[in-house]
Amino acid sequence: RLKWTAATANASGGACRKDIVKYNIYYARYKEDTPALLTGVTNINNLEYSHLRNATDGFAGCYYVTSVTRNNQESQPSNLICKDNC
């Protein structure tokens, strides 16, 4: 299960955008690989989000999240998080 909390303020302390319509989750097996879009999460009414991966796929790899506005503008990636199956 991938889980993250949406920010309520930007890095400068200002309000976050109100026109976010989805969050994209990107995945790469190894840190040096180029991440590919894993899925888009459109249930954005909560401040906490999760995405459940299929157990046969494993979860090892590196992930980051972006937000997408209703004008289809995608944010910069979040921090890259890498996990192992062990």
N, C-alpha and C positions, 0 to 999 in steps of 0.2 A: 504494500500500500504506500503510495506517495501522498504526502500531506504537506500543505503549506498554508500560511496565514497571509491574507492580503494586507498590504500596508494601508494605513489610514492617513499617512502624510508622506510627502516626498522627502528627498535627502536635505532639502533646504528648509523643511518644516512647513511648507505650504500644503494646501489641500490636494489630495489625489484627484485625478480626472474622474468625472461623473459619466463619461460616455463609453466606458469599457463594456464590451458585449461578450467577450470570451477570453480564456486563458489557453495558450498553447503550451504543451509539454513536449520537450525535445529530449531525445535519447541517443547516446552513443555507447557502444560496448566498452571502449577504452577512452581515456582522457584525450589522447592524441587523435582520435577519430573525429570526423566531421559529424556533428549531431544531425539527426533527421527528425521531422515532426512525428511524434508518437500518437498524439490525439489532441483534440480541442475540447475544453470544458466550457460549456455554455451556461451552466447553473451558477450564475454569479451573484445571487442575492444574499449569500452568506459571506462571512469574513474568513471562514475556514473551508478549505477544499481538499478533496482527496481523489485519487485515481487508483483503482485496483488492477494490478497486472495479473495475467494468467500465470498460475503457479508453474506450468510446464515451460514458460518462457524464462523463468528465473527473474530476479530483479537486479542482478549484478550489472553495473554500468554507471554511466554518468548522465545526469539529468539537469535541465534548467527550464525555467518557465518564462514566458513573455505574456504581455497583455495586448489585446487587440481592440481598437476603437470601432465604433459603428461605421467609420469612414475607411475601415480596413488598414489603419496605420498600426504597425506592430512596434512595441516598445523594445528597448535594449534588453538583452537577456538578464535574468536574475543571476545570482551566484551559481557556479557549477558545483553540484553535489555528486560525489562518486561513492558508490557502495559496492561491497562484495557479498557473495552468497555465504561466505564463511562466518 
